[in-house]
């Protein structure tokens, strides 16, 4: 049974991805910065008959929280097959390059980039024990530098600096991580779930969490011939998903 850790899995896309990975027959560890919300998510999944699940307290902005979660998981297993770096924030407004403050940038980067660095580095040796380790970094097509530089792109005028720059940085982290692991069985990709209705966007998204979760789960489960070091956004490229950085 594949063992999976998903950060920020107590609700939204992370929770739905957990549900789908359980349906794929995996054992899932729900990372949640709130113990209560993590336990509630586990109870909801168990009530649906999905029992191979537990919660771990995990705040990605705290090195101590990540260390304790790593210790706790390490006491129960000596292998992790899948890490889904899903926890993310957008901070709200203002997002623009002239208005968003340095403190706002720090907060968003602390979760969306440094959080991924903390968790990935803490769990990499457990992932290296897997025969087919997979890392999915949950990104956003709205962080593509290429698309944002193309005046013909339909969202060209939808500009922001704060949240997209954190995901663009995450994309670069993904490229380097995939490169560092290129001679191993690892598959490492940045995957956009689509514009999905969650608390994240006050439920203005046009897609469902089921659609978003399916996109993430697909790259968490890809076989040995699957891509690595790619930026995947199926709304941009419905065939391969491959999207310009
Ligand atoms: P959501 O419903 O707001 O869920 C975000 C999750 O991240 C929650 O579980 C939240 O925990 C958790 N989280 C936030 N900060 C955390 C921290 N410091 N440590 C641990 N967990 C933390 O948002 P979502 O739409 O499901 O977003 C999930 C991911 O998809 C994010 O990375 C987001 O950037 C990405 N994404 C979303 C969309 C979209 O349209 N929704 C589009 C592109 C990419 P709490 O419950 O404790 O707040």
Boltz pocket constraint, residues with backbone or C-beta under 6 A from the ligand:
constraints:
  - pocket:
      binder: B
      contacts: [[A, 7], [A, 8], [A, 9], [A, 10], [A, 11], [A, 12], [A, 13], [A, 14], [A, 31], [A, 32], [A, 33], [A, 34], [A, 37], [A, 58], [A, 59], [A, 60], [A, 61], [A, 85], [A, 86], [A, 87], [A, 88], [A, 89], [A, 111], [A, 115], [A, 138], [A, 139], [A, 140], [A, 141], [A, 192], [A, 193], [A, 194], [A, 195], [A, 196], [A, 197], [A, 198], [A, 199], [A, 200], [A, 201], [A, 205]]
      max_distance: 6.0
